[in-house]
Amino acid sequence: MEEALNKQVNAELYSSYLYLSMAAYCETQLMKGFAKWLRLQADEEREHAMKFFDYIIEAGGTVKLAKIEAPKTGWKSIGEVFDEVYEHEMKVTGLIGGLMDLAIKEKDYATRNFLGWFVKEQVEEEAHASEIQGKIKMLGDVVGHLFWLDHELGKRE
Ligand code: FEO
């Protein structure tokens, strides 16, 4: 379980890195609002990593940080970015599910309880990503049309 939780620290830090890379791409497209949303999402992913980090220590384990894979740096469009945000969140939901399966198998009740927060969080994460993806599709992924959504997402605090 400890090894799997350490892998999740890495996966959350990779998510943070990925969203930061997406934010950088949005900046090149002059989409400051999408970029701000993604920067804040990157911060949130780092907080997720730190929740795992703190839990491993609290549970008496050892944190072992590993190399973080480099994320891609280019996308075809803002639409493609958010298709990938949604796909990535579904992948993370799968990882959390895998951790939960392991905790159940090992009768690790404390970790099951800890992971409950992430199960709930992933429902929100997927819903937010899916909503933005859906709105981009409705707007037709056309730069001019996306400025309204860019403005809306820029309001995220
Ligand atoms: Fe840490 Fe977006 O899941």
Backbone and ligand atoms as CSV (ligand in chain L), in Angstrom:
chain,resi,resn,atom,element,x,y,z
A,1,MET,N,N,0.841,-1.211,0.000
A,1,MET,CA,C,0.000,0.000,0.000
A,1,MET,C,C,0.877,1.264,0.000
A,2,GLU,N,N,1.932,1.180,0.811
A,2,GLU,CA,C,2.826,2.348,0.908
A,2,GLU,C,C,3.445,2.690,-0.462
A,3,GLU,N,N,3.848,1.660,-1.183
A,3,GLU,CA,C,4.450,1.871,-2.503
A,3,GLU,C,C,3.422,2.490,-3.465
A,4,ALA,N,N,2.201,1.973,-3.391
A,4,ALA,CA,C,1.135,2.482,-4.272
A,4,ALA,C,C,0.809,3.938,-3.933
A,5,LEU,N,N,0.822,4.280,-2.651
A,5,LEU,CA,C,0.537,5.668,-2.251
A,5,LEU,C,C,1.663,6.596,-2.720
A,6,ASN,N,N,2.895,6.093,-2.658
A,6,ASN,CA,C,4.024,6.883,-3.165
A,6,ASN,C,C,3.895,7.126,-4.670
A,7,LYS,N,N,3.420,6.104,-5.380
A,7,LYS,CA,C,3.218,6.278,-6.832
A,7,LYS,C,C,2.165,7.349,-7.091
A,8,GLN,N,N,1.174,7.403,-6.209
A,8,GLN,CA,C,0.125,8.403,-6.410
A,8,GLN,C,C,0.642,9.824,-6.150
A,9,VAL,N,N,1.598,9.969,-5.233
A,9,VAL,CA,C,2.223,11.290,-5.031
A,9,VAL,C,C,2.790,11.730,-6.377
A,10,ASN,N,N,3.487,10.814,-7.026
A,10,ASN,CA,C,4.100,11.109,-8.319
A,10,ASN,C,C,3.035,11.431,-9.371
A,11,ALA,N,N,1.952,10.652,-9.376
A,11,ALA,CA,C,0.888,10.860,-10.376
A,11,ALA,C,C,0.225,12.231,-10.186
A,12,GLU,N,N,0.052,12.639,-8.932
A,12,GLU,CA,C,-0.574,13.951,-8.680
A,12,GLU,C,C,0.383,15.081,-9.078
A,13,LEU,N,N,1.676,14.881,-8.811
A,13,LEU,CA,C,2.648,15.907,-9.210
A,13,LEU,C,C,2.734,15.977,-10.735
A,14,TYR,N,N,2.621,14.822,-11.388
A,14,TYR,CA,C,2.600,14.825,-12.858
A,14,TYR,C,C,1.362,15.586,-13.360
A,15,SER,N,N,0.218,15.373,-12.713
A,15,SER,CA,C,-1.004,16.094,-13.110
A,15,SER,C,C,-0.762,17.599,-13.008
A,16,SER,N,N,-0.118,17.998,-11.927
A,16,SER,CA,C,0.175,19.417,-11.725
A,16,SER,C,C,1.060,19.949,-12.869
A,17,TYR,N,N,2.068,19.178,-13.196
A,17,TYR,CA,C,3.003,19.525,-14.266
A,17,TYR,C,C,2.286,19.618,-15.614
A,18,LEU,N,N,1.412,18.636,-15.857
A,18,LEU,CA,C,0.660,18.596,-17.114
A,18,LEU,C,C,-0.219,19.838,-17.257
A,19,TYR,N,N,-0.925,20.189,-16.184
A,19,TYR,CA,C,-1.821,21.346,-16.265
A,19,TYR,C,C,-1.029,22.653,-16.396
A,20,LEU,N,N,0.138,22.670,-15.781
A,20,LEU,CA,C,0.992,23.846,-15.924
A,20,LEU,C,C,1.469,23.986,-17.373
A,21,SER,N,N,1.787,22.866,-17.996
A,21,SER,CA,C,2.216,22.883,-19.394
A,21,SER,C,C,1.057,23.332,-20.290
A,22,MET,N,N,-0.146,22.866,-19.966
A,22,MET,CA,C,-1.329,23.291,-20.721
A,22,MET,C,C,-1.567,24.789,-20.531
A,23,ALA,N,N,-1.333,25.272,-19.299
A,23,ALA,CA,C,-1.501,26.712,-19.019
A,23,ALA,C,C,-0.526,27.517,-19.883
A,24,ALA,N,N,0.694,27.021,-20.002
A,24,ALA,CA,C,1.704,27.716,-20.806
A,24,ALA,C,C,1.249,27.777,-22.266
A,25,TYR,N,N,0.678,26.659,-22.761
A,25,TYR,CA,C,0.176,26.647,-24.143
A,25,TYR,C,C,-0.946,27.683,-24.306
A,26,CYS,N,N,-1.877,27.719,-23.345
A,26,CYS,CA,C,-2.995,28.673,-23.439
A,26,CYS,C,C,-2.484,30.110,-23.448
A,27,GLU,N,N,-1.410,30.367,-22.693
A,27,GLU,CA,C,-0.809,31.711,-22.700
A,27,GLU,C,C,-0.325,32.057,-24.110
A,28,THR,N,N,0.247,31.070,-24.812
A,28,THR,CA,C,0.740,31.355,-26.175
A,28,THR,C,C,-0.420,31.651,-27.128
A,29,GLN,N,N,-1.615,31.165,-26.773
A,29,GLN,CA,C,-2.795,31.404,-27.607
A,29,GLN,C,C,-3.552,32.667,-27.163
A,30,LEU,N,N,-2.967,33.393,-26.214
A,30,LEU,CA,C,-3.540,34.611,-25.627
A,30,LEU,C,C,-4.851,34.343,-24.890
A,31,MET,N,N,-5.019,33.100,-24.446
A,31,MET,CA,C,-6.213,32.726,-23.697
A,31,MET,C,C,-5.864,32.750,-22.203
A,32,LYS,N,N,-5.875,33.954,-21.644
A,32,LYS,CA,C,-5.431,34.158,-20.261
A,32,LYS,C,C,-6.360,33.500,-19.238
A,33,GLY,N,N,-7.657,33.466,-19.570
A,33,GLY,CA,C,-8.625,32.878,-18.634
A,33,GLY,C,C,-8.454,31.366,-18.525
A,34,PHE,N,N,-8.314,30.696,-19.682
A,34,PHE,CA,C,-8.070,29.246,-19.664
A,34,PHE,C,C,-6.759,28.968,-18.927
A,35,ALA,N,N,-5.767,29.826,-19.187
A,35,ALA,CA,C,-4.458,29.645,-18.551
A,35,ALA,C,C,-4.583,29.782,-17.030
A,36,LYS,N,N,-5.367,30.770,-16.589
A,36,LYS,CA,C,-5.518,30.969,-15.137
A,36,LYS,C,C,-6.204,29.751,-14.510
A,37,TRP,N,N,-7.248,29.268,-15.172
A,37,TRP,CA,C,-7.973,28.092,-14.661
A,37,TRP,C,C,-6.996,26.917,-14.522
A,38,LEU,N,N,-6.172,26.724,-15.520
A,38,LEU,CA,C,-5.229,25.590,-15.502
A,38,LEU,C,C,-4.114,25.781,-14.472
A,39,ARG,N,N,-3.676,27.019,-14.288
A,39,ARG,CA,C,-2.657,27.275,-13.246
A,39,ARG,C,C,-3.220,26.916,-11.882
A,40,LEU,N,N,-4.469,27.334,-11.636
A,40,LEU,CA,C,-5.083,27.032,-10.340
A,40,LEU,C,C,-5.311,25.534,-10.193
A,41,GLN,N,N,-5.623,24.879,-11.310
A,41,GLN,CA,C,-5.800,23.423,-11.285
A,41,GLN,C,C,-4.464,22.742,-10.961
A,42,ALA,N,N,-3.392,23.299,-11.514
A,42,ALA,CA,C,-2.062,22.753,-11.209
A,42,ALA,C,C,-1.767,22.885,-9.713
A,43,ASP,N,N,-2.151,24.025,-9.119
A,43,ASP,CA,C,-1.960,24.214,-7.662
A,43,ASP,C,C,-2.754,23.172,-6.888
A,44,GLU,N,N,-3.983,22.927,-7.368
A,44,GLU,CA,C,-4.845,21.958,-6.678
A,44,GLU,C,C,-4.232,20.550,-6.724
A,45,GLU,N,N,-3.638,20.226,-7.867
A,45,GLU,CA,C,-3.013,18.893,-7.994
A,45,GLU,C,C,-1.821,18.757,-7.043
A,46,ARG,N,N,-1.109,19.851,-6.844
A,46,ARG,CA,C,0.017,19.804,-5.901
A,46,ARG,C,C,-0.533,19.580,-4.480
A,47,GLU,N,N,-1.672,20.209,-4.199
A,47,GLU,CA,C,-2.299,19.992,-2.884
A,47,GLU,C,C,-2.710,18.526,-2.731
A,48,HIS,N,N,-3.199,17.926,-3.828
A,48,HIS,CA,C,-3.550,16.497,-3.766
A,48,HIS,C,C,-2.301,15.672,-3.447
A,49,ALA,N,N,-1.207,16.000,-4.130
A,49,ALA,CA,C,0.045,15.268,-3.876
A,49,ALA,C,C,0.436,15.389,-2.409
A,50,MET,N,N,0.274,16.601,-1.860
A,50,MET,CA,C,0.672,16.826,-0.465
A,50,MET,C,C,-0.231,16.100,0.521
A,51,LYS,N,N,-1.486,15.891,0.141
A,51,LYS,CA,C,-2.375,15.102,1.013
A,51,LYS,C,C,-1.847,13.675,1.114
A,52,PHE,N,N,-1.430,13.097,-0.018
A,52,PHE,CA,C,-0.847,11.744,0.004
A,52,PHE,C,C,0.478,11.757,0.773
A,53,PHE,N,N,1.285,12.764,0.524
A,53,PHE,CA,C,2.592,12.921,1.178
A,53,PHE,C,C,2.405,12.911,2.709
A,54,ASP,N,N,1.488,13.760,3.176
A,54,ASP,CA,C,1.251,13.871,4.627
A,54,ASP,C,C,0.667,12.579,5.202
A,55,TYR,N,N,-0.201,11.951,4.429
A,55,TYR,CA,C,-0.833,10.726,4.937
A,55,TYR,C,C,0.202,9.611,5.103
A,56,ILE,N,N,1.093,9.478,4.140
A,56,ILE,CA,C,2.128,8.432,4.222
A,56,ILE,C,C,2.933,8.628,5.515
A,57,ILE,N,N,3.306,9.874,5.788
A,57,ILE,CA,C,4.096,10.166,6.998
A,57,ILE,C,C,3.269,9.881,8.257
A,58,GLU,N,N,2.032,10.367,8.248
A,58,GLU,CA,C,1.166,10.188,9.420
A,58,GLU,C,C,0.936,8.711,9.732
A,59,ALA,N,N,0.881,7.908,8.666
A,59,ALA,CA,C,0.622,6.470,8.840
A,59,ALA,C,C,1.909,5.702,9.181
A,60,GLY,N,N,3.003,6.436,9.359
A,60,GLY,CA,C,4.245,5.778,9.761
A,60,GLY,C,C,5.070,5.240,8.604
A,61,GLY,N,N,4.736,5.645,7.389
A,61,GLY,CA,C,5.472,5.158,6.216
A,61,GLY,C,C,6.608,6.093,5.827
A,62,THR,N,N,7.210,5.787,4.684
A,62,THR,CA,C,8.321,6.593,4.171
A,62,THR,C,C,7.951,7.157,2.811
A,63,VAL,N,N,8.099,8.463,2.673
A,63,VAL,CA,C,7.844,9.094,1.372
A,63,VAL,C,C,9.072,8.890,0.495
A,64,LYS,N,N,8.841,8.372,-0.714
A,64,LYS,CA,C,9.951,8.207,-1.664
A,64,LYS,C,C,9.573,8.933,-2.944
A,65,LEU,N,N,10.181,10.078,-3.156
A,65,LEU,CA,C,9.860,10.857,-4.357
A,65,LEU,C,C,10.629,10.301,-5.551
A,66,ALA,N,N,9.949,10.244,-6.675
A,66,ALA,CA,C,10.583,9.718,-7.893
A,66,ALA,C,C,10.561,10.798,-8.971
A,67,LYS,N,N,11.247,10.510,-10.053
A,67,LYS,CA,C,11.319,11.440,-11.180
A,67,LYS,C,C,9.911,11.699,-11.748
A,68,ILE,N,N,9.647,12.944,-12.079
A,68,ILE,CA,C,8.343,13.277,-12.678
A,68,ILE,C,C,8.512,13.322,-14.196
A,69,GLU,N,N,7.658,12.574,-14.870
A,69,GLU,CA,C,7.704,12.515,-16.337
A,69,GLU,C,C,7.430,13.912,-16.923
A,70,ALA,N,N,8.098,14.245,-18.013
A,70,ALA,CA,C,7.846,15.546,-18.652
A,70,ALA,C,C,6.528,15.492,-19.421
A,71,PRO,N,N,5.655,16.474,-19.241
A,71,PRO,CA,C,4.394,16.473,-19.991
A,71,PRO,C,C,4.624,16.991,-21.415
A,72,LYS,N,N,3.658,16.754,-22.294
A,72,LYS,CA,C,3.785,17.315,-23.635
A,72,LYS,C,C,3.668,18.836,-23.569
A,73,THR,N,N,4.090,19.501,-24.622
A,73,THR,CA,C,4.138,20.961,-24.564
A,73,THR,C,C,3.292,21.641,-25.651
A,74,GLY,N,N,2.726,20.861,-26.555
A,74,GLY,CA,C,1.958,21.483,-27.631
A,74,GLY,C,C,0.625,20.787,-27.873
A,75,TRP,N,N,-0.373,21.579,-28.230
A,75,TRP,CA,C,-1.689,21.045,-28.566
A,75,TRP,C,C,-2.168,21.724,-29.838
A,76,LYS,N,N,-3.161,21.101,-30.491
A,76,LYS,CA,C,-3.660,21.680,-31.748
A,76,LYS,C,C,-4.599,22.848,-31.486
A,77,SER,N,N,-5.300,22.777,-30.347
A,77,SER,CA,C,-6.319,23.796,-30.068
A,77,SER,C,C,-6.679,23.753,-28.588
A,78,ILE,N,N,-7.427,24.771,-28.155
A,78,ILE,CA,C,-7.914,24.802,-26.773
A,78,ILE,C,C,-8.844,23.602,-26.551
A,79,GLY,N,N,-9.611,23.268,-27.592
A,79,GLY,CA,C,-10.519,22.116,-27.492
A,79,GLY,C,C,-9.747,20.840,-27.194
A,80,GLU,N,N,-8.640,20.671,-27.875
A,80,GLU,CA,C,-7.843,19.463,-27.639
A,80,GLU,C,C,-7.291,19.446,-26.209
A,81,VAL,N,N,-6.901,20.616,-25.710
A,81,VAL,CA,C,-6.399,20.691,-24.326
A,81,VAL,C,C,-7.456,20.150,-23.365
A,82,PHE,N,N,-8.684,20.645,-23.512
A,82,PHE,CA,C,-9.708,20.255,-22.540
A,82,PHE,C,C,-10.253,18.847,-22.772
A,83,ASP,N,N,-10.124,18.341,-24.012
A,83,ASP,CA,C,-10.425,16.911,-24.220
A,83,ASP,C,C,-9.454,16.110,-23.354
A,84,GLU,N,N,-8.203,16.555,-23.355
A,84,GLU,CA,C,-7.177,15.810,-22.616
A,84,GLU,C,C,-7.298,16.009,-21.105
A,85,VAL,N,N,-7.763,17.190,-20.678
A,85,VAL,CA,C,-7.975,17.393,-19.228
A,85,VAL,C,C,-9.012,16.369,-18.752
A,86,TYR,N,N,-10.091,16.261,-19.511
A,86,TYR,CA,C,-11.150,15.329,-19.110
A,86,TYR,C,C,-10.653,13.881,-19.129
A,87,GLU,N,N,-9.962,13.526,-20.205
A,87,GLU,CA,C,-9.399,12.152,-20.288
A,87,GLU,C,C,-8.451,11.890,-19.120
A,88,HIS,N,N,-7.641,12.899,-18.798
A,88,HIS,CA,C,-6.672,12.721,-17.720
A,88,HIS,C,C,-7.381,12.521,-16.382
A,89,GLU,N,N,-8.429,13.300,-16.144
A,89,GLU,CA,C,-9.155,13.147,-14.877
A,89,GLU,C,C,-9.809,11.770,-14.776
A,90,MET,N,N,-10.290,11.249,-15.906
A,90,MET,CA,C,-10.878,9.896,-15.860
A,90,MET,C,C,-9.800,8.875,-15.523
A,91,LYS,N,N,-8.605,9.118,-16.052
A,91,LYS,CA,C,-7.482,8.219,-15.756
A,91,LYS,C,C,-7.148,8.265,-14.257
A,92,VAL,N,N,-7.141,9.484,-13.709
A,92,VAL,CA,C,-6.840,9.624,-12.272
A,92,VAL,C,C,-7.919,8.931,-11.437
A,93,THR,N,N,-9.161,9.048,-11.850
A,93,THR,CA,C,-10.241,8.360,-11.137
A,93,THR,C,C,-9.953,6.861,-11.109
A,94,GLY,N,N,-9.461,6.337,-12.224
A,94,GLY,CA,C,-9.095,4.918,-12.296
A,94,GLY,C,C,-7.969,4.579,-11.319
A,95,LEU,N,N,-7.008,5.491,-11.192
A,95,LEU,CA,C,-5.892,5.254,-10.258
A,95,LEU,C,C,-6.391,5.235,-8.815
A,96,ILE,N,N,-7.290,6.168,-8.493
A,96,ILE,CA,C,-7.844,6.213,-7.124
A,96,ILE,C,C,-8.637,4.931,-6.866
A,97,GLY,N,N,-9.375,4.492,-7.886
A,97,GLY,CA,C,-10.129,3.228,-7.766
A,97,GLY,C,C,-9.200,2.054,-7.494
A,98,GLY,N,N,-8.060,2.047,-8.181
A,98,GLY,CA,C,-7.082,0.975,-7.982
A,98,GLY,C,C,-6.525,0.984,-6.563
A,99,LEU,N,N,-6.282,2.198,-6.035
A,99,LEU,CA,C,-5.785,2.304,-4.651
A,99,LEU,C,C,-6.840,1.808,-3.666
A,100,MET,N,N,-8.080,2.163,-3.943
A,100,MET,CA,C,-9.176,1.729,-3.070
A,100,MET,C,C,-9.297,0.203,-3.101
A,101,ASP,N,N,-9.187,-0.383,-4.289
A,101,ASP,CA,C,-9.246,-1.860,-4.410
A,101,ASP,C,C,-8.161,-2.501,-3.546
A,102,LEU,N,N,-6.965,-1.912,-3.596
A,102,LEU,CA,C,-5.845,-2.467,-2.834
A,102,LEU,C,C,-6.082,-2.332,-1.326
A,103,ALA,N,N,-6.578,-1.163,-0.917
A,103,ALA,CA,C,-6.849,-0.943,0.514
A,103,ALA,C,C,-7.896,-1.936,1.015
A,104,ILE,N,N,-8.893,-2.206,0.181
A,104,ILE,CA,C,-9.942,-3.165,0.564
A,104,ILE,C,C,-9.334,-4.561,0.669
A,105,LYS,N,N,-8.524,-4.914,-0.343
A,105,LYS,CA,C,-7.889,-6.232,-0.364
A,105,LYS,C,C,-6.998,-6.437,0.867
A,106,GLU,N,N,-6.293,-5.374,1.245
A,106,GLU,CA,C,-5.366,-5.485,2.388
A,106,GLU,C,C,-6.046,-5.213,3.728
A,107,LYS,N,N,-7.362,-5.022,3.690
A,107,LYS,CA,C,-8.117,-4.675,4.906
A,107,LYS,C,C,-7.483,-3.476,5.638
A,108,ASP,N,N,-7.063,-2.508,4.855
A,108,ASP,CA,C,-6.442,-1.300,5.397
A,108,ASP,C,C,-7.544,-0.246,5.541
A,109,TYR,N,N,-8.233,-0.288,6.671
A,109,TYR,CA,C,-9.417,0.560,6.861
A,109,TYR,C,C,-9.078,2.046,6.926
A,110,ALA,N,N,-7.925,2.369,7.525
A,110,ALA,CA,C,-7.528,3.783,7.625
A,110,ALA,C,C,-7.319,4.376,6.231
A,111,THR,N,N,-6.646,3.614,5.366
A,111,THR,CA,C,-6.382,4.129,4.012
A,111,THR,C,C,-7.676,4.211,3.202
A,112,ARG,N,N,-8.559,3.246,3.428
A,112,ARG,CA,C,-9.871,3.309,2.755
A,112,ARG,C,C,-10.565,4.610,3.114
A,113,ASN,N,N,-10.539,4.926,4.387
A,113,ASN,CA,C,-11.180,6.140,4.874
A,113,ASN,C,C,-10.517,7.390,4.262
A,114,PHE,N,N,-9.198,7.376,4.244
A,114,PHE,CA,C,-8.442,8.492,3.659
A,114,PHE,C,C,-8.805,8.671,2.177
A,115,LEU,N,N,-8.883,7.557,1.452
A,115,LEU,CA,C,-9.150,7.619,0.007
A,115,LEU,C,C,-10.570,8.075,-0.318
A,116,GLY,N,N,-11.461,7.945,0.664
A,116,GLY,CA,C,-12.851,8.370,0.444
A,116,GLY,C,C,-12.936,9.815,-0.044
A,117,TRP,N,N,-12.084,10.666,0.513
A,117,TRP,CA,C,-12.072,12.089,0.113
A,117,TRP,C,C,-11.762,12.218,-1.379
A,118,PHE,N,N,-10.823,11.398,-1.855
A,118,PHE,CA,C,-10.421,11.472,-3.258
A,118,PHE,C,C,-11.504,10.911,-4.192
A,119,VAL,N,N,-12.215,9.913,-3.713
A,119,VAL,CA,C,-13.302,9.353,-4.539
A,119,VAL,C,C,-14.316,10.469,-4.814
A,120,LYS,N,N,-14.646,11.208,-3.764
A,120,LYS,CA,C,-15.612,12.306,-3.884
A,120,LYS,C,C,-15.018,13.440,-4.751
A,121,GLU,N,N,-13.773,13.756,-4.499
A,121,GLU,CA,C,-13.091,14.826,-5.244
A,121,GLU,C,C,-13.078,14.524,-6.745
A,122,GLN,N,N,-12.867,13.255,-7.095
A,122,GLN,CA,C,-12.791,12.909,-8.525
A,122,GLN,C,C,-14.127,13.109,-9.239
A,123,VAL,N,N,-15.233,12.952,-8.496
A,123,VAL,CA,C,-16.540,13.204,-9.122
A,123,VAL,C,C,-16.591,14.674,-9.538
A,124,GLU,N,N,-16.126,15.563,-8.646
A,124,GLU,CA,C,-16.089,17.004,-8.945
A,124,GLU,C,C,-15.112,17.315,-10.075
A,125,GLU,N,N,-13.944,16.723,-9.996
A,125,GLU,CA,C,-12.906,16.998,-10.995
A,125,GLU,C,C,-13.397,16.625,-12.396
A,126,GLU,N,N,-14.016,15.458,-12.496
A,126,GLU,CA,C,-14.525,15.022,-13.812
A,126,GLU,C,C,-15.658,15.935,-14.268
A,127,ALA,N,N,-16.532,16.316,-13.330
A,127,ALA,CA,C,-17.677,17.157,-13.701
A,127,ALA,C,C,-17.203,18.512,-14.236
A,128,HIS,N,N,-16.227,19.120,-13.559
A,128,HIS,CA,C,-15.730,20.429,-14.017
A,128,HIS,C,C,-15.089,20.317,-15.402
A,129,ALA,N,N,-14.240,19.295,-15.575
A,129,ALA,CA,C,-13.545,19.123,-16.854
A,129,ALA,C,C,-14.556,18.852,-17.972
A,130,SER,N,N,-15.533,18.015,-17.672
A,130,SER,CA,C,-16.523,17.653,-18.684
A,130,SER,C,C,-17.384,18.861,-19.072
A,131,GLU,N,N,-17.684,19.706,-18.082
A,131,GLU,CA,C,-18.500,20.898,-18.366
A,131,GLU,C,C,-17.743,21.853,-19.310
A,132,ILE,N,N,-16.472,22.065,-19.015
A,132,ILE,CA,C,-15.688,22.978,-19.869
A,132,ILE,C,C,-15.541,22.374,-21.273
A,133,GLN,N,N,-15.252,21.080,-21.331
A,133,GLN,CA,C,-15.115,20.402,-22.620
A,133,GLN,C,C,-16.414,20.548,-23.424
A,134,GLY,N,N,-17.545,20.347,-22.757
A,134,GLY,CA,C,-18.846,20.437,-23.424
A,134,GLY,C,C,-19.114,21.838,-23.948
A,135,LYS,N,N,-18.758,22.856,-23.147
A,135,LYS,CA,C,-18.985,24.240,-23.584
A,135,LYS,C,C,-18.116,24.575,-24.805
A,136,ILE,N,N,-16.879,24.099,-24.805
A,136,ILE,CA,C,-16.004,24.358,-25.960
A,136,ILE,C,C,-16.612,23.718,-27.210
A,137,LYS,N,N,-17.141,22.516,-27.055
A,137,LYS,CA,C,-17.756,21.838,-28.212
A,137,LYS,C,C,-18.962,22.630,-28.701
A,138,MET,N,N,-19.763,23.167,-27.761
A,138,MET,CA,C,-20.941,23.947,-28.157
A,138,MET,C,C,-20.526,25.218,-28.902
A,139,LEU,N,N,-19.396,25.803,-28.461
A,139,LEU,CA,C,-18.926,27.043,-29.101
A,139,LEU,C,C,-18.203,26.758,-30.415
A,140,GLY,N,N,-17.912,25.498,-30.651
A,140,GLY,CA,C,-17.309,25.115,-31.925
A,140,GLY,C,C,-15.801,25.238,-31.973
A,141,ASP,N,N,-15.158,25.385,-30.804
A,141,ASP,CA,C,-13.696,25.477,-30.739
A,141,ASP,C,C,-13.149,26.523,-31.728
A,142,VAL,N,N,-13.874,27.641,-31.820
A,142,VAL,CA,C,-13.451,28.734,-32.701
A,142,VAL,C,C,-12.888,29.836,-31.800
A,143,VAL,N,N,-11.684,30.305,-32.120
A,143,VAL,CA,C,-10.996,31.252,-31.241
A,143,VAL,C,C,-11.900,32.423,-30.839
A,144,GLY,N,N,-12.543,33.049,-31.801
A,144,GLY,CA,C,-13.394,34.210,-31.508
A,144,GLY,C,C,-14.497,33.877,-30.516
A,145,HIS,N,N,-15.099,32.716,-30.673
A,145,HIS,CA,C,-16.198,32.310,-29.790
A,145,HIS,C,C,-15.689,31.967,-28.394
A,146,LEU,N,N,-14.450,31.526,-28.341
A,146,LEU,CA,C,-13.921,31.049,-27.057
A,146,LEU,C,C,-13.559,32.188,-26.108
A,147,PHE,N,N,-13.510,33.426,-26.607
A,147,PHE,CA,C,-13.117,34.525,-25.716
A,147,PHE,C,C,-14.112,34.711,-24.569
A,148,TRP,N,N,-15.395,34.462,-24.859
A,148,TRP,CA,C,-16.387,34.575,-23.781
A,148,TRP,C,C,-16.076,33.581,-22.670
A,149,LEU,N,N,-15.814,32.305,-23.078
A,149,LEU,CA,C,-15.517,31.267,-22.087
A,149,LEU,C,C,-14.188,31.568,-21.384
A,150,ASP,N,N,-13.250,32.103,-22.140
A,150,ASP,CA,C,-11.960,32.490,-21.565
A,150,ASP,C,C,-12.183,33.498,-20.435
A,151,HIS,N,N,-13.065,34.451,-20.687
A,151,HIS,CA,C,-13.375,35.473,-19.683
A,151,HIS,C,C,-14.026,34.827,-18.455
A,152,GLU,N,N,-14.962,33.901,-18.695
A,152,GLU,CA,C,-15.663,33.216,-17.592
A,152,GLU,C,C,-14.680,32.431,-16.714
A,153,LEU,N,N,-13.808,31.664,-17.361
A,153,LEU,CA,C,-12.867,30.812,-16.600
A,153,LEU,C,C,-11.830,31.653,-15.857
A,154,GLY,N,N,-11.571,32.830,-16.381
A,154,GLY,CA,C,-10.616,33.737,-15.737
A,154,GLY,C,C,-11.103,34.259,-14.393
A,155,LYS,N,N,-12.393,34.022,-14.118
A,155,LYS,CA,C,-12.961,34.474,-12.829
A,155,LYS,C,C,-12.667,33.478,-11.699
A,156,ARG,N,N,-12.108,32.312,-12.052
A,156,ARG,CA,C,-11.835,31.306,-11.005
A,156,ARG,C,C,-10.864,31.883,-9.972
A,157,GLU,N,N,-11.198,31.684,-8.698
A,157,GLU,CA,C,-10.312,32.171,-7.622
A,157,GLU,C,C,-9.612,31.007,-6.956
L,1,FEO,FE1,FE,-5.715,15.056,-8.387
L,1,FEO,FE2,FE,-7.383,16.222,-10.736
L,1,FEO,O1,O,-7.004,14.821,-9.622
